[in-house]
Amino acid sequence: MADFPKKYGHWIAGAWHQPEQGHYQITDPATEEVVGHASEGHAAEVWIAAKAARSALHAWSRTDPDDRAAVLERVATLISDQAGELVPLVRAESGATTSVAQSFLVLAAADCFRRAARSARESGPVARAPQPAGASPLAAGGLIGVAAMRRPLGVVGCITSHNFPLAQLVAMVAPALAVGNTVVAKPAPQDPLGLLELGPIMKEAGVPDGVFNVVTGSGPITNEALIAHYDIDMISFSGAAAVGKRIARAASEQLKPTRMELGGKGVAIVLEDADERALGSAVQAGSLNFSLLSGQAGLAPARMLVHRSMYERVVDALVKQAQSASVGSPDDHSTVLGPLISDAQRDRVEAAVEEARNQGARVATGGDRPPIKPGFYVAPHVLADVTEDMAVAREGIVGPVVAVIPFDDEDEAVRIAGGAPAPGHDYVFSGDTSRAWRLAARLRSSSVGVNTAEPHPETDVLRDGGPFEARTYSTVQPIIWTV
């Protein structure tokens, strides 16, 4: 891997493809210096990538699943082996701290490929016992059997937002490849470089040319071209609900299936019977806003719904966590809270905090911007006395901010939690695990943590990269026979 900054082409058909419209710069959110330059894509380059993926589909989809699994395992090994070079690049383009970049971005990507390899090996037929069938106008009598086969959907277009660069797109790419699809990936414009470095790694691991392709761009044209192209059979998207709606409308015109992971950050509900252990886990979950990707991660609950009897206790604990979070450069190992991805995102966070303050929320801690220059830093905030009618109570803030909302009973908590435009990863904390389990079933969530802030590796929180996700990128074909 060459030292950055460098100029990247698109990765198409196993080689660098130089852009016709030049490059745009990728900025380090901590230093505001140039990390590298990504290709400014346009429709013709997306079409070239789609054609390459279509050409590679026949052979890859018919590769023995064990052979596909072996290739994916080699990809995982190479990512782990090259983590020492990938981590500084991903850290620099995303603003993640070194520990987060290593554990949650680079090594998590390697783990996705390992799980996808296992999924490839588990994708065999599911058979039903033969049943006797009498003679009919359709066929002679005999035994009739059926086996359900997993078949790939074809060429998958993968589009994602800026949070969790590399890992989030790999969580789409790996299971798609595992079941025999080929891929054209479009990373977020802010931090695409780690995924581009994956191209040569894939080639070295033995992924055939055209199976994995990456196109980049700073504007919407690459997304639009990817969705519209007739060689793209499916769109997988992770990001904002408003963008997902536009993608779904465009894809529906061609009857393309979509896989959507929409919405932002979820809620954490703290019930009145939460014991010391549950309370500690609840505060730990809320404190993810002050550490994990500076609160730009779906794992970090933007809203804490706390029973009124526990309210001040939880607010005080969150304030202590926020005030103890060291803010600074991501390459400093003592740093807990790094910068946001861009100055535009910082402006959005600060504007949302000010709006909440104007609507009556109390800033229990936070306020002034940290005196760190350069960089797109925001102080960790705890917003108290938040009411259901405030915008922050419905949508939350994608940054180092947690809004704490009191409630009186479960019905009220469920109603407030359901105000978000799209489901996220939610939490329930209670001294009674069975009660928390029942309440989790009432939430419109993509996944739910019960009395823990720890994600399970098999679901990877947002269902990406695990054995369940491989089914999303395939269809079932029944094979029927008689004897």
C-alpha positions in Angstrom: 0.0 0.0 0.0 1.5 3.3 -1.1 1.8 6.1 1.4 -1.1 8.5 1.4 -2.1 10.9 0.1 -2.4 9.3 -3.3 -4.9 9.4 -6.2 -7.2 6.4 -6.5 -8.9 5.2 -9.6 -12.1 3.3 -9.6 -11.6 -0.5 -9.0 -13.1 -2.2 -12.0 -12.6 -5.7 -13.3 -9.5 -6.3 -11.1 -7.6 -3.2 -12.1 -7.5 0.6 -11.5 -9.7 2.5 -13.9 -8.6 6.2 -14.1 -11.6 8.6 -14.1 -12.5 10.9 -17.0 -13.6 13.7 -14.7 -10.6 13.8 -12.4 -10.6 13.4 -8.6 -11.9 15.0 -5.4 -10.1 15.2 -2.1 -10.7 13.3 1.0 -10.1 15.3 4.2 -9.0 14.1 7.6 -11.7 15.3 10.0 -9.1 15.7 12.8 -6.4 17.7 10.9 -8.4 19.0 7.9 -5.5 17.9 5.8 -5.9 15.9 2.6 -5.8 12.1 3.1 -6.1 11.1 -0.5 -8.0 11.7 -3.7 -10.9 9.6 -4.9 -12.2 9.4 -8.5 -15.1 11.6 -9.5 -17.4 9.1 -11.1 -20.0 9.5 -13.8 -22.6 7.3 -15.4 -20.4 5.7 -18.0 -17.9 4.5 -15.4 -20.7 2.9 -13.4 -21.9 1.2 -16.5 -18.4 -0.2 -17.2 -18.3 -1.6 -13.6 -21.8 -3.1 -14.0 -20.8 -4.8 -17.3 -17.7 -6.2 -15.6 -19.8 -7.6 -12.8 -22.3 -9.1 -15.2 -19.5 -10.7 -17.2 -18.0 -12.3 -14.1 -21.4 -13.5 -12.7 -21.7 -16.8 -14.7 -18.4 -18.3 -13.5 -18.6 -17.0 -9.9 -22.2 -18.1 -9.3 -21.2 -21.6 -10.4 -18.1 -21.8 -8.3 -18.3 -24.6 -5.8 -19.4 -23.0 -2.4 -16.3 -24.5 -0.7 -14.1 -22.8 -3.2 -15.9 -19.5 -2.7 -15.5 -19.9 1.0 -11.8 -20.5 0.7 -11.4 -17.3 -1.3 -13.3 -15.3 1.2 -11.3 -16.7 4.1 -8.1 -15.6 2.3 -9.6 -12.1 2.0 -10.2 -12.1 5.7 -6.6 -13.2 6.4 -5.1 -10.6 4.2 -7.2 -7.8 5.8 -5.9 -8.9 9.2 -2.4 -9.2 8.0 -2.5 -5.7 6.5 -4.3 -4.1 9.4 -1.2 -2.2 10.3 -1.4 -0.3 7.0 -5.2 -0.1 6.7 -5.9 1.2 10.2 -4.0 4.6 9.8 -5.8 5.2 6.5 -9.3 4.4 7.7 -8.6 6.4 10.9 -7.5 9.4 8.9 -10.4 9.4 6.5 -13.1 8.8 9.1 -11.9 10.5 12.2 -12.2 7.3 14.2 -9.9 6.7 17.1 -7.1 4.2 16.6 -8.8 1.6 18.7 -12.2 2.0 17.0 -10.6 2.0 13.5 -8.8 -1.2 14.4 -11.5 -3.1 16.2 -14.8 -1.9 14.6 -13.7 -1.0 11.1 -10.7 -3.0 9.9 -10.8 -6.2 12.0 -14.6 -6.2 11.9 -14.3 -6.3 8.1 -12.1 -9.3 8.3 -14.6 -11.0 10.6 -17.4 -10.3 8.1 -15.5 -12.2 5.4 -14.9 -15.1 7.8 -18.6 -15.3 8.6 -19.5 -15.0 5.0 -17.2 -18.0 4.2 -19.1 -20.0 6.7 -22.4 -18.9 5.1 -21.1 -20.1 1.7 -20.5 -23.6 3.1 -23.9 -23.6 4.8 -25.8 -22.7 1.6 -26.6 -26.3 0.5 -30.0 -27.7 -0.4 -32.8 -28.1 2.1 -34.7 -31.2 1.2 -38.1 -32.6 2.1 -38.8 -36.3 2.4 -40.4 -37.8 -0.7 -44.2 -38.2 -0.6 -46.4 -40.6 -2.5 -48.3 -39.0 -5.3 -51.2 -40.7 -7.2 -51.5 -40.6 -10.9 -53.0 -37.4 -12.4 -53.4 -35.7 -15.7 -50.1 -34.0 -15.0 -47.9 -37.1 -14.3 -47.8 -40.8 -13.5 -48.0 -41.8 -9.9 -44.9 -42.4 -7.8 -42.8 -40.6 -5.2 -42.4 -36.9 -5.5 -39.5 -35.0 -3.8 -38.4 -31.4 -3.5 -35.2 -29.6 -2.5 -34.9 -25.9 -2.0 -31.7 -24.4 -3.5 -30.3 -21.0 -2.7 -29.5 -19.1 -5.9 -27.8 -15.7 -6.2 -29.8 -12.7 -7.3 -27.2 -11.5 -9.7 -25.3 -8.3 -9.7 -25.8 -6.4 -6.4 -25.2 -2.6 -6.1 -24.1 -1.8 -2.6 -24.4 1.8 -1.4 -23.7 3.1 2.1 -23.3 6.2 4.3 -20.1 7.5 5.9 -20.3 5.9 9.3 -18.4 2.7 9.8 -16.4 3.0 6.5 -15.0 -0.2 5.1 -16.8 -2.4 7.7 -20.3 -1.4 6.8 -19.9 -1.9 3.0 -18.0 -5.2 3.6 -21.0 -6.3 5.7 -23.0 -6.1 2.5 -20.4 -7.2 0.0 -19.2 -10.4 1.9 -22.6 -12.2 2.2 -23.5 -11.1 -1.3 -20.3 -12.8 -2.6 -20.8 -15.8 -0.4 -23.9 -16.9 -2.2 -22.5 -16.3 -5.7 -23.5 -12.7 -6.5 -21.1 -10.2 -8.0 -20.9 -6.6 -6.7 -20.6 -3.0 -7.6 -19.9 -1.0 -4.4 -20.4 2.7 -4.0 -19.0 4.0 -0.7 -19.9 7.3 0.9 -18.0 10.2 -0.7 -16.4 11.2 2.6 -14.4 8.1 3.4 -14.1 5.6 0.4 -10.3 4.9 0.5 -10.3 1.9 2.8 -12.8 0.1 0.5 -10.7 1.0 -2.5 -7.7 -0.6 -0.9 -9.8 -3.7 -0.6 -9.6 -4.1 -4.4 -6.0 -5.3 -4.6 -6.5 -7.4 -1.5 -9.4 -9.2 -3.2 -7.3 -9.8 -6.3 -4.5 -11.2 -4.2 -6.9 -13.5 -2.4 -8.1 -15.0 -5.7 -11.4 -13.1 -6.2 -11.9 -13.3 -10.0 -11.7 -10.0 -11.9 -15.1 -8.3 -12.1 -16.6 -10.1 -9.1 -15.9 -7.0 -6.9 -15.9 -3.5 -8.2 -15.8 -0.1 -6.6 -16.9 3.2 -8.1 -16.7 6.5 -6.2 -18.0 10.0 -6.5 -18.7 13.1 -4.5 -22.2 13.7 -6.0 -25.4 11.8 -6.5 -24.7 10.8 -10.2 -22.9 7.5 -9.3 -25.7 6.4 -7.0 -28.3 7.3 -9.6 -26.5 5.5 -12.4 -26.0 2.4 -10.3 -29.7 2.1 -9.4 -30.8 2.8 -13.0 -28.5 0.4 -14.8 -30.2 -2.7 -16.2 -27.2 -4.9 -15.3 -27.8 -4.3 -11.6 -30.3 -6.8 -10.3 -30.5 -5.7 -6.6 -29.7 -2.6 -4.6 -28.5 -2.9 -1.0 -28.4 0.4 0.9 -27.6 1.5 4.4 -28.2 5.1 5.4 -30.7 7.8 6.0 -34.4 7.1 5.6 -34.9 10.0 3.2 -32.2 8.7 0.8 -33.6 5.2 1.1 -37.0 6.4 0.0 -35.5 7.9 -3.2 -33.6 4.7 -3.9 -36.6 2.5 -3.3 -38.7 4.6 -5.7 -36.1 4.5 -8.4 -35.5 0.8 -8.0 -39.2 0.0 -8.1 -39.5 1.4 -11.6 -37.4 -1.6 -12.7 -38.8 -4.0 -10.2 -35.4 -4.4 -8.6 -35.4 -5.9 -5.1 -33.9 -3.7 -2.4 -32.4 -4.4 1.0 -32.6 -1.4 3.2 -31.0 -0.6 6.6 -32.5 2.8 7.2 -32.7 5.3 10.0 -30.2 6.6 12.4 -29.7 5.9 16.1 -32.1 4.1 18.3 -33.4 4.4 21.8 -32.5 2.9 25.2 -35.4 2.3 27.6 -34.6 2.1 31.3 -37.4 0.6 33.3 -38.2 1.4 37.0 -37.0 -2.0 38.1 -33.5 -1.7 36.6 -31.0 -3.1 39.1 -27.4 -1.9 39.5 -26.2 -4.1 36.7 -28.9 -3.1 34.3 -28.3 0.6 35.2 -24.6 0.3 34.6 -25.2 -1.3 31.2 -27.7 1.5 30.3 -25.2 4.2 31.1 -22.6 2.3 29.1 -24.9 2.2 26.1 -25.7 5.9 26.4 -22.0 6.7 26.7 -21.3 5.1 23.3 -22.3 8.6 22.1 -19.2 9.9 23.7 -16.8 7.3 22.2 -17.8 5.1 19.3 -17.2 7.2 16.1 -18.1 10.3 18.1 -21.7 9.2 18.3 -22.1 8.7 14.6 -22.8 5.0 15.0 -26.1 3.3 15.0 -25.1 1.4 18.1 -25.1 4.6 20.1 -28.7 5.4 21.3 -29.5 9.0 20.6 -32.5 9.0 23.0 -32.5 7.5 26.5 -36.1 6.9 27.7 -35.8 6.7 31.5 -38.6 5.9 34.0 -39.2 9.1 36.0 -38.2 7.3 39.3 -34.7 6.7 37.8 -34.4 9.9 35.7 -32.1 12.1 37.7 -29.9 9.2 38.6 -29.3 8.3 35.0 -28.8 11.9 33.9 -26.2 12.4 36.6 -24.3 9.2 35.5 -24.4 10.2 31.9 -23.1 13.7 32.7 -20.1 12.1 34.6 -19.4 9.9 31.6 -19.5 12.8 29.2 -17.3 15.0 31.3 -14.7 12.2 31.7 -14.5 11.6 27.9 -11.2 13.0 26.6 -11.6 14.9 23.4 -8.7 15.1 21.0 -6.7 13.7 18.1 -7.7 10.2 17.0 -4.1 9.1 16.8 -3.6 9.8 20.5 -4.3 6.6 22.4 -5.7 8.5 25.3 -8.5 10.0 23.1 -12.0 8.7 23.6 -13.9 11.2 21.5 -12.6 12.3 18.1 -14.0 14.7 15.5 -17.1 14.4 13.4 -16.8 13.4 9.8 -17.1 16.9 8.4 -17.7 20.6 9.2 -21.2 20.2 7.7 -22.0 17.4 10.1 -20.6 19.5 13.0 -22.8 22.4 12.0 -25.9 20.1 11.9 -25.2 18.8 15.4 -24.6 22.2 16.9 -27.8 23.5 15.2 -29.8 20.6 16.5 -28.5 21.2 20.1 -29.4 24.8 19.8 -32.9 24.0 18.6 -33.4 21.6 21.5 -32.2 24.3 23.9 -34.6 26.8 22.4 -37.5 24.4 22.8 -36.8 24.0 26.5 -34.2 21.2 26.8 -31.6 21.7 29.6 -28.0 21.2 28.5 -26.8 19.2 31.5 -23.3 19.2 30.1 -21.7 20.3 26.9 -22.3 23.7 25.3 -19.1 25.4 23.9 -17.1 23.9 21.0 -13.9 22.3 22.2 -10.9 24.7 21.7 -9.2 22.3 19.4 -8.0 23.5 16.0 -7.9 22.2 13.3 -10.6 19.6 13.2 -14.4 19.1 13.3 -14.9 18.7 17.1 -18.0 18.8 19.1 -18.2 18.6 22.9 -20.1 15.6 24.4 -23.6 16.7 25.4 -26.3 15.4 27.7 -29.7 17.0 27.0 -32.1 16.7 30.0 -35.7 17.7 30.5 -36.5 16.7 26.9 -40.2 16.3 26.1 -42.0 14.2 23.6 -42.9 17.2 21.4 -39.3 18.2 20.7 -37.6 17.3 17.5 -34.7 15.7 19.4 -37.2 13.3 21.1 -38.3 12.0 17.7 -35.2 11.7 15.7 -32.2 12.2 17.9 -28.9 13.7 16.9 -26.1 11.9 14.9 -23.2 13.1 17.1 -21.9 13.0 20.6 -25.3 14.0 22.1 -27.8 12.0 24.1 -31.3 13.3 24.9 -32.8 11.9 28.1 -36.6 11.7 28.1 -38.7 10.8 31.2 -41.7 8.4 31.0 -44.2 7.0 33.4 -45.2 3.6 32.0 -44.3 1.2 29.3 -47.0 2.3 26.9 -45.7 5.8 27.0 -42.1 4.6 26.4 -43.2 2.5 23.4 -45.1 5.5 21.9 -42.1 7.8 22.2 -39.7 5.2 20.9 -41.9 4.7 17.8 -41.6 8.4 16.8 -38.4 7.8 14.8 -38.8 7.8 11.0 -37.1 4.4 10.7 -36.2 1.6 13.1 -32.7 1.5 14.6 -30.9 -0.6 17.2 -32.7 -0.2 20.5 -32.1 -1.3 24.1 -34.2 -2.3 27.0 -32.8 -2.4 30.6 -34.7 -4.0 33.5 -34.0 -6.1 36.5 -36.5 -8.6 35.0 -35.1 -10.1 31.8 -38.4 -11.7 30.8 -40.1 -8.3 31.1 -37.4 -6.7 29.0 -37.8 -9.5 26.4 -41.6 -8.8 26.2 -41.1 -5.1 25.9 -38.5 -5.6 23.1 -41.2 -7.4 21.1 -43.2 -4.2 21.1 -40.5 -2.0 19.6 -40.2 -1.3 15.9 -36.5 -2.1 16.0 -33.9 -3.5 13.6 -32.5 -5.3 16.6 -32.6 -5.0 20.4 -30.1 -5.3 23.2 -31.5 -6.5 26.4 -29.4 -5.5 29.5 -26.3 -5.2 27.4 -24.5 -2.7 25.1 -22.5 -5.5 23.6 -23.3 -6.5 20.0 -23.4 -10.2 19.1 -20.9 -11.1 16.3 -23.4 -13.4 14.5 -25.9 -10.6 13.8 -23.4 -7.7 13.7 -26.1 -5.6 15.2 -27.7 -4.5 12.0 -28.0 -8.0 10.6 -25.2 -7.5 8.2 -22.5 -10.0 7.6 -24.0 -12.9 9.5 -25.7 -16.2 8.4 -29.2 -14.5 8.3 -28.0 -11.8 5.9 -26.7 -14.2 3.2 -30.4 -15.1 2.6 -31.2 -11.5 1.7 -28.9 -11.8 -1.3 -30.4 -15.0 -2.6 -33.6 -16.5 -3.8 -35.0 -19.9 -3.2 -35.4 -22.2 -6.2 -37.4 -25.4 -5.5 -36.2 -28.5 -7.5 -38.9 -31.1 -7.9 -38.6 -34.7 -9.1 -40.5 -37.9 -9.1 -39.4 -41.6 -9.0 
